[in-house]
Amino acid sequence: MTLPLFDPGQQSQLLQLARNSVNHGITHGRAISVVLSDFESELQAPGAAFVTLEKRGQLRGCIGSVEAYRPLVEDVAENAWNAAFRDPRFESVTRTELHQLHFDISVLTRPEPMQFESENDLKHQIVPREDGLILQDGYRRGLFLPAVWEKLPEVEVFLAHLKQKAGLPADHWSETIQIERFHSFEFGDAV
């Protein structure tokens, strides 16, 4: 997995774009339109990103793309807007709370399927603090970014919570379970 890397200037541009998109959404009800030529070629390339909003250390919204299917800057702008206004777990962000939001962006590598013989085998292959995981069994699906390891640092607990996020029991296991792993380059603002 080749991890995407962005210099501080590029990180700042993406974070400002995310903030501008949410601000634009408050006024206009949609994500900001991105002018690709305003950005460096690395930021115009296809990319998959998650935008996470926090308020006073608590999750306020998180939406993203697993696959790179549009320019990274467009993905960041759309997902910032979606995190602020379309995350079904939260009410829409308001103008009065915009200045209280902390923005984090995670740019993902392409997910790769994991091969394992058992749940124990899977647990031994997972690399804490590096791997993001996508779990799927039937129509149930859940994703955890690598940043979740900060809150759930043990493999067993991480996996149990991921199953629950997918709508499965924490102790669920089946022969049809599928796991994909990915890495991400993560950065945030100082608000």
Rosetta silent file (secondary structure, phi, psi, omega in degrees, C-alpha in Angstrom):
SEQUENCE: MTLPLFDPGQQSQLLQLARNSVNHGITHGRAISVVLSDFESELQAPGAAFVTLEKRGQLRGCIGSVEAYRPLVEDVAENAWNAAFRDPRFESVTRTELHQLHFDISVLTRPEPMQFESENDLKHQIVPREDGLILQDGYRRGLFLPAVWEKLPEVEVFLAHLKQKAGLPADHWSETIQIERFHSFEFGDAV
SCORE:     score description
SCORE:     0.000 S_00000001
   1 L     0.000  121.388  177.151    0.000    0.000    0.000 S_00000001
   2 L   -90.924  114.035 -177.027    1.486    3.299   -1.074 S_00000001
   3 L   -78.289  126.720  176.567    0.501    5.882    1.499 S_00000001
   4 L   -69.003  138.873  178.804   -0.351    9.287    0.026 S_00000001
   5 L  -124.428  141.301  179.872    1.707   12.087    1.574 S_00000001
   6 L  -132.454  137.562 -179.201    0.958   15.791    1.524 S_00000001
   7 L   -74.691  167.916 -176.972    3.209   18.647    2.580 S_00000001
   8 H   -55.872  -35.952  178.403    2.022   21.189    5.189 S_00000001
   9 H   -65.408  -41.852  178.206    0.897   23.632    2.486 S_00000001
  10 H   -67.020  -40.727  177.316   -1.227   20.997    0.769 S_00000001
  11 H   -59.561  -44.662 -179.854   -2.672   19.885    4.113 S_00000001
  12 H   -62.224  -40.985  178.074   -3.586   23.483    4.895 S_00000001
  13 H   -61.723  -45.130 -178.893   -5.271   23.874    1.478 S_00000001
  14 H   -66.438  -40.846  178.794   -7.360   20.732    1.973 S_00000001
  15 H   -65.528  -40.643  178.329   -8.367   21.715    5.510 S_00000001
  16 H   -66.077  -38.983  177.227   -9.351   25.217    4.354 S_00000001
  17 H   -60.835  -44.137  179.107  -11.327   23.702    1.481 S_00000001
  18 H   -60.885  -46.456  179.888  -13.203   21.447    3.931 S_00000001
  19 H   -63.951  -43.512  179.303  -13.995   24.390    6.211 S_00000001
  20 H   -62.449  -36.889 -179.211  -15.038   26.565    3.246 S_00000001
  21 H   -66.406  -40.155  177.847  -17.325   23.816    1.955 S_00000001
  22 H   -67.397  -43.604  178.367  -19.135   23.554    5.301 S_00000001
  23 H   -60.904  -43.449  177.319  -19.406   27.341    5.540 S_00000001
  24 H   -61.824  -39.652  179.189  -20.737   27.449    1.974 S_00000001
  25 H   -62.547  -35.651  178.392  -23.217   24.701    2.879 S_00000001
  26 H   -63.204  -40.784 -177.323  -24.629   26.746    5.741 S_00000001
  27 H   -82.856  -41.037 -169.997  -25.374   29.628    3.372 S_00000001
  28 H  -112.075   -7.420  176.868  -26.191   27.815    0.119 S_00000001
  29 L    75.433   17.311  177.980  -27.317   24.318    1.146 S_00000001
  30 L  -155.390  165.117  177.756  -24.694   22.508   -0.931 S_00000001
  31 L   -66.379  155.875  177.330  -20.964   21.820   -1.060 S_00000001
  32 L   -67.772  144.463  175.396  -18.678   24.438   -2.529 S_00000001
  33 L   -80.228  131.446 -176.046  -17.884   24.071   -6.242 S_00000001
  34 L   -97.121  132.362  172.838  -14.224   23.251   -6.734 S_00000001
  35 L   -98.824  103.555 -173.405  -12.131   24.862   -9.459 S_00000001
  36 H   -54.183  -39.406 -176.277   -9.550   22.153  -10.116 S_00000001
  37 H   -66.311  -11.100  176.038   -7.002   24.544  -11.636 S_00000001
  38 H   -76.622   -7.787 -174.078   -6.795   26.366   -8.279 S_00000001
  39 L  -122.344  154.342  176.874   -5.004   23.316   -6.847 S_00000001
  40 L   -62.500  157.609 -176.750   -1.735   21.494   -7.465 S_00000001
  41 H   -59.045  -33.982  179.269   -1.819   18.397   -9.656 S_00000001
  42 H   -62.435  -32.399 -178.837   -1.364   16.083   -6.627 S_00000001
  43 H   -86.242  -15.690  176.392   -4.597   17.433   -5.172 S_00000001
  44 H   -85.233  -18.499 -177.843   -6.410   17.171   -8.515 S_00000001
  45 L   -66.032  154.722  177.022   -5.584   13.452   -8.829 S_00000001
  46 E   -57.151  137.315 -179.816   -8.282   10.911   -7.909 S_00000001
  47 L  -155.081  152.721  177.216   -8.401   10.367   -4.166 S_00000001
  48 E  -114.789  125.539 -176.553  -10.584    8.865   -1.451 S_00000001
  49 E  -137.183  150.300  168.745  -10.948   10.830    1.764 S_00000001
  50 E  -110.873  138.986  173.781  -12.907   10.874    4.980 S_00000001
  51 E  -114.869  125.509 -179.102  -13.658   14.172    6.691 S_00000001
  52 E  -114.392  130.381  176.336  -14.246   14.001   10.433 S_00000001
  53 E  -110.028  133.163  174.811  -15.738   16.871   12.424 S_00000001
  54 E  -127.061  148.407  176.801  -15.327   17.101   16.180 S_00000001
  55 E  -131.440  118.539 -177.761  -16.739   19.599   18.646 S_00000001
  56 L    53.385   40.981  176.857  -15.155   19.797   22.108 S_00000001
  57 L    79.287    2.098 -179.889  -13.485   16.433   21.529 S_00000001
  58 E  -110.066  141.809  178.027  -16.731   14.704   20.572 S_00000001
  59 E   -56.887  133.595  179.572  -17.593   13.346   17.138 S_00000001
  60 E  -122.087   -8.771  178.817  -19.867   15.757   15.256 S_00000001
  61 E   163.817  143.572  178.178  -19.889   14.091   11.838 S_00000001
  62 E  -156.583  118.627  178.999  -17.816   11.760    9.676 S_00000001
  63 E  -141.502  146.439  177.702  -18.401   10.847    6.039 S_00000001
  64 E  -163.680 -177.584  179.365  -16.023    9.653    3.374 S_00000001
  65 L  -114.610  139.121  178.482  -15.213    7.671    0.278 S_00000001
  66 L   -89.370  -33.495 -178.561  -13.574    4.244    0.274 S_00000001
  67 L  -114.053  143.435  177.312  -12.607    4.278   -3.413 S_00000001
  68 L   -80.294  107.865 -178.772  -10.940    7.071   -5.379 S_00000001
  69 L  -128.576    0.929  177.693  -13.443    7.942   -8.118 S_00000001
  70 L  -150.853  167.944  178.840  -13.123   11.731   -8.390 S_00000001
  71 E   -55.489  141.556 -177.431  -10.419   14.392   -7.847 S_00000001
  72 H   -54.045  -44.101 -178.578   -9.263   14.495   -4.215 S_00000001
  73 H   -61.674  -37.325  176.405  -10.226   18.159   -3.796 S_00000001
  74 H   -67.741  -39.083  179.829  -13.776   17.410   -4.952 S_00000001
  75 H   -63.028  -43.976  179.421  -13.925   14.407   -2.621 S_00000001
  76 H   -63.856  -46.437 -178.465  -12.809   16.519    0.353 S_00000001
  77 H   -61.537  -46.224 -179.550  -15.284   19.323   -0.425 S_00000001
  78 H   -66.240  -43.046 -176.657  -18.229   16.919   -0.860 S_00000001
  79 H   -73.424  -29.557  173.777  -17.385   14.786    2.167 S_00000001
  80 H   -63.978  -46.347  178.159  -16.877   17.817    4.425 S_00000001
  81 H   -61.816  -44.887  179.576  -20.338   19.031    3.419 S_00000001
  82 H   -62.658  -40.372  179.281  -21.790   15.540    3.883 S_00000001
  83 H   -62.778  -35.685 -177.898  -20.169   15.186    7.332 S_00000001
  84 H   -80.044  -30.480 -170.769  -21.705   18.502    8.399 S_00000001
  85 H  -125.892  -10.982 -174.418  -25.177   18.068    6.918 S_00000001
  86 L  -124.411   -0.804  177.002  -25.808   14.444    5.938 S_00000001
  87 L   -69.452  115.678 -173.434  -24.385   12.260    8.715 S_00000001
  88 L   -66.004  -11.490  179.888  -27.599   10.580    9.926 S_00000001
  89 L   -80.266  -12.662 -171.850  -26.274   10.375   13.491 S_00000001
  90 L  -135.969  156.320  169.207  -26.295   14.150   13.965 S_00000001
  91 L   -70.039  160.763  177.669  -28.308   17.299   13.352 S_00000001
  92 L   -63.025  145.898  175.909  -26.926   19.633   10.686 S_00000001
  93 L   -64.283  141.551  178.296  -24.057   21.903   11.694 S_00000001
  94 L  -108.269  160.890  179.544  -25.148   25.462   12.457 S_00000001
  95 H   -58.287  -38.103 -176.553  -23.342   28.738   11.783 S_00000001
  96 H   -67.348  -24.043 -179.765  -22.906   29.371   15.520 S_00000001
  97 H   -98.607   -5.284 -176.559  -20.944   26.159   16.028 S_00000001
  98 H   -55.277  -43.387 -178.506  -18.768   26.376   12.894 S_00000001
  99 L   -69.996  -13.221  179.525  -15.923   28.129   14.744 S_00000001
 100 L   -91.724   -5.353 -174.241  -15.970   25.355   17.401 S_00000001
 101 E   -85.189  138.614  172.630  -15.366   22.522   14.901 S_00000001
 102 E  -104.580  128.198 -178.673  -12.092   20.668   14.538 S_00000001
 103 E  -103.722  131.816  171.802  -11.569   19.206   11.059 S_00000001
 104 E  -123.709  139.996  176.871   -9.603   16.014   10.383 S_00000001
 105 E  -122.270  133.361  175.223   -8.962   14.591    6.931 S_00000001
 106 E  -120.199  119.159  176.953   -7.912   11.004    6.228 S_00000001
 107 E  -100.588  121.711 -169.495   -6.751   10.205    2.685 S_00000001
 108 E   -94.459  148.576  166.584   -7.057    6.454    2.113 S_00000001
 109 L   -79.755  168.768  176.908   -5.044    3.905    0.216 S_00000001
 110 L   -67.359  129.668  177.955   -6.949    1.431   -1.950 S_00000001
 111 L   -63.298  141.837  178.822   -8.523   -1.246    0.308 S_00000001
 112 E  -122.997  132.059  179.275   -7.016   -4.727   -0.065 S_00000001
 113 E   -62.978  141.257  175.894   -8.842   -7.967    0.817 S_00000001
 114 L   -99.646  143.421  175.712   -7.362   -9.939    3.718 S_00000001
 115 L  -108.450  128.913 -178.469   -7.047  -13.730    3.609 S_00000001
 116 L  -151.468  153.886 -178.400   -7.505  -15.565    6.906 S_00000001
 117 L   -93.798  -25.437 -174.930   -8.434  -19.028    8.145 S_00000001
 118 L  -158.483  172.406  176.521  -10.167  -18.014   11.367 S_00000001
 119 H   -63.319  -38.241  179.047  -10.961  -15.043   13.565 S_00000001
 120 H   -63.752  -42.317  177.107   -7.795  -15.749   15.543 S_00000001
 121 H   -60.743  -44.195  177.968   -5.741  -15.768   12.327 S_00000001
 122 H   -58.136  -48.663 -178.173   -7.340  -12.435   11.349 S_00000001
 123 H   -58.000  -35.878 -179.624   -6.518  -10.894   14.741 S_00000001
 124 H   -73.466  -21.899 -179.981   -2.862  -11.859   14.350 S_00000001
 125 H   -87.278  -23.369 -177.595   -2.680  -10.177   10.923 S_00000001
 126 L   -69.135  133.571  179.319   -4.196   -6.845   11.975 S_00000001
 127 L  -104.739  104.443 -179.959   -1.615   -4.121   12.612 S_00000001
 128 L   -57.934  146.681  177.785   -2.853   -1.790   15.387 S_00000001
 129 L    68.734   -0.364  176.150   -2.497    1.962   14.785 S_00000001
 130 L  -121.447  -43.413 -173.961   -1.829    1.354   11.065 S_00000001
 131 L   -84.920  130.869  161.707   -4.718   -0.645    9.621 S_00000001
 132 E   -95.589  149.522 -176.226   -8.118    0.733    8.844 S_00000001
 133 E  -129.556  144.381  170.526  -10.640   -2.055    8.336 S_00000001
 134 E  -119.033  119.579 -179.755  -13.791   -2.628    6.328 S_00000001
 135 E  -108.366  134.587  176.470  -15.860   -5.562    7.586 S_00000001
 136 E  -140.880  135.619  172.871  -18.675   -7.033    5.529 S_00000001
 137 E  -144.355  110.645 -173.055  -20.931  -10.016    6.082 S_00000001
 138 L    65.054 -130.986  179.215  -23.935  -10.216    3.790 S_00000001
 139 L   -91.271    1.181  178.834  -25.445   -6.765    3.540 S_00000001
 140 E   -86.699  133.888 -176.666  -23.927   -5.649    6.873 S_00000001
 141 E  -149.126  140.555  177.175  -20.876   -3.439    6.554 S_00000001
 142 E  -143.939  150.933 -179.808  -18.753   -1.294    8.852 S_00000001
 143 E  -134.226  136.846  170.831  -15.580    0.754    8.489 S_00000001
 144 E  -124.608  129.018  173.176  -13.080    2.057   11.016 S_00000001
 145 L   -71.998  157.898  175.949  -10.337    4.502   10.084 S_00000001
 146 H   -56.087  -28.471  179.956   -6.866    3.920   11.548 S_00000001
 147 H   -60.960  -22.118 -178.864   -7.515    6.916   13.837 S_00000001
 148 H   -65.456  -22.250  177.965  -10.053    4.783   15.771 S_00000001
 149 H   -58.425  -26.447  178.776   -7.101    2.883   17.310 S_00000001
 150 H   -62.093  -34.393 -179.079   -6.588    5.937   19.561 S_00000001
 151 L   -94.872  -26.370 -178.138   -9.909    5.182   21.271 S_00000001
 152 L  -129.882   77.787 -169.945   -9.878    1.373   20.854 S_00000001
 153 L   -78.232   -8.086 -179.221   -6.194    0.313   21.093 S_00000001
 154 L  -102.481  137.135 -176.153   -6.695   -3.465   21.517 S_00000001
 155 H   -54.856  -46.995 -177.019   -7.320   -5.687   18.486 S_00000001
 156 H   -61.067  -42.991 -178.440  -10.141   -7.655   20.147 S_00000001
 157 H   -70.137  -42.879  178.069  -11.974   -4.501   21.248 S_00000001
 158 H   -56.880  -49.441 -178.479  -11.404   -2.766   17.890 S_00000001
 159 H   -66.112  -41.008  178.951  -12.809   -5.750   15.988 S_00000001
 160 H   -62.063  -43.383  179.146  -15.769   -6.192   18.366 S_00000001
 161 H   -68.828  -34.267  176.934  -16.764   -2.526   17.982 S_00000001
 162 H   -64.623  -40.862  176.598  -16.351   -2.740   14.208 S_00000001
 163 H   -60.683  -43.523 -179.881  -18.763   -5.686   14.133 S_00000001
 164 H   -65.032  -38.137  177.316  -21.245   -3.672   16.184 S_00000001
 165 H   -61.677  -33.297  178.227  -20.872   -0.711   13.836 S_00000001
 166 L   -77.798   -2.400 -179.996  -21.800   -3.092   11.011 S_00000001
 167 L    86.322   20.464 -179.813  -24.942   -4.044   12.954 S_00000001
 168 L  -111.468  158.768  174.378  -23.610   -7.423   14.060 S_00000001
 169 L   -63.815  150.355 -178.193  -23.123   -8.832   17.561 S_00000001
 170 L   -59.494  -27.369 -178.693  -19.661   -8.159   19.047 S_00000001
 171 L  -100.355   12.797 -177.636  -18.916  -11.898   19.085 S_00000001
 172 L   -61.532  139.517  169.803  -20.192  -12.539   15.536 S_00000001
 173 L  -153.951  140.826  176.378  -18.198  -14.827   13.273 S_00000001
 174 L  -151.652  165.943  178.696  -19.107  -16.634   10.068 S_00000001
 175 L   -74.054  -12.560 -177.681  -17.452  -18.279    7.080 S_00000001
 176 L   -99.442    0.502 -178.918  -18.787  -15.500    4.836 S_00000001
 177 L   -65.857  136.809  178.383  -17.211  -12.585    6.680 S_00000001
 178 E  -122.863  140.296  178.566  -14.942  -10.427    4.521 S_00000001
 179 E  -130.007  132.808  171.172  -12.313   -7.968    5.719 S_00000001
 180 E  -117.171  147.756  179.333  -10.422   -5.378    3.710 S_00000001
 181 E  -118.881  149.241  175.684   -7.525   -3.368    5.083 S_00000001
 182 E  -149.275  164.962  173.994   -6.315    0.107    4.140 S_00000001
 183 L  -118.217  167.977  177.759   -4.003    2.773    5.490 S_00000001
 184 E  -148.417  151.022  171.637   -4.515    6.514    5.591 S_00000001
 185 E   -97.861  118.845 -172.566   -2.595    9.761    5.776 S_00000001
 186 E  -118.216  139.904  176.816   -4.303   11.791    8.477 S_00000001
 187 E  -154.596  156.380 -177.868   -4.034   15.435    9.389 S_00000001
 188 E  -145.048  171.184  179.650   -6.181   18.019   11.142 S_00000001
 189 L   -91.785  177.087 -174.134   -6.495   21.687   11.939 S_00000001
 190 L  -102.920   14.718 -178.695   -5.682   23.408   15.187 S_00000001
 191 L   -71.702    0.000    0.000   -9.165   24.777   16.001 S_00000001
